[in-house]
Amino acid sequence: MAEERDAPYPELKKSHTAAHKGTPWSDFKPPASAPVWNIIQGYGNYWLLCSAVELGVFDLLQELGPTELEPVAKRLALPERSALFLLDGLVAIGMIEQYRDVYKLGDLAKRYLTTDAPASMADLIAVAPGPLVNWEHLSDTFKRGTPERPIEDDPEGFYVPLVEATFPTMLRAATRADLKIGYSRQQQLHVLDLGAGGAPWTVAILGQNPTATSVVNDFEGVLRVAKRRIDDAGVSDRVEYRPGDFHNITLGDGEFDLVILGHIMRTEGIEGAKHLIERAYKALKPGGRVVVSDYFRDNSRKFNPFGVLMGVTMVAATRQGLTFTNREVTDWLRAQGFEALRLIEPIGFNQMYVASKPE
């Protein structure tokens, strides 16, 4: 009997349908290996990008404008072989552009990869994965259930550089959220910014609402970043600082019009996340609103890869952190008594639930 061979695609479609063969593709046309190679190369892609930021490639190309290889190699003090594959590699992964032998920044790099870009992610790239050593031992973490170096062992050491790096992104999200939330239109708005980090929400709200005031909470070391950002924004006269653990600091009942839970629930585990929602409810005035901003998994846990993979990052970096599904978060909000739930996404991947405490 002749060996069965792969047929050209149009003929294969005609003869190897589910009605004829049951499984029309896997038995006759093996899947491509490209997804596996993409993941393998992803490791190199990440370190290539980290190296480019560390070496100052994007800032240099911004300074020089369209340029050939030699000036870049000379300014960075790199051998031409190194500079060639550094720049060509960045072209290959879509971070810069090339025409013939001339390299230049494209719109993506101008917006996200130079240090003074309006939405710079340059500092974020190195710190976003958490402690890098934990990734090398991820299989051991899966077995133990906890990483070798959880960020809880040195929260200020981890969060200070993280909140510095995430500030531009979170500020954009908080600023654009006003289009849906309308916090700039509420007179005498009193805000509680729990686990504020660099306080992007406070800066955004007080910058757009001249009658608003804010209580800003985080660890003392992290608050130094927040104070500097708030001073730079010129709104420090309307801010009160309450350092400490957001699970334990003193909050008055019915004290606030708006409570921000900005990317803090996923570090706290299920019971910790529920407790933060409970604290927000008690702290709000009747009719007040909570904003729960985070990266969520979809309910089937497979159609929002970003939320799922952020959960893997939490397992790799924390003792109890994880990302929550949309259903989990909405169930917790409703069980606490919140109503009028809305989901908004002011910038990509940054989803927010907005909910109200009944009047």
Secondary structure, DSSP 8 states (H G I E B T S, - for coil): --------HHHHHHHS-HHHHSSTTTTTS---SHHHHHHHHHHHHHHHHHHHHHHTHHHHHHHH-SB-HHHHHHHHT--HHHHHHHHHHHHHTTSSEEETTEEE--HHHHHHTSTT-TT--TTHHHHTT--HHHHHTHHHHHHHSS-SS-GGGSHHHHHHHHHHHHHHHHHHHHHHHHHHH-GGGSTT-EEEEET-TT-HHHHHHHHH-TT-EEEE---HHHHHHHHHHHHHHT-GGGEEE--S-TTTS---TT-EEEEEEES-GGGSHHHHHHHHHHHHHHHEEEEEEEEEEE--B-TTSSS-HHHHHHHHHHHHH-SS----BHHHHHHHHHHHT-EEEEEEEEETTEEEEEEE---
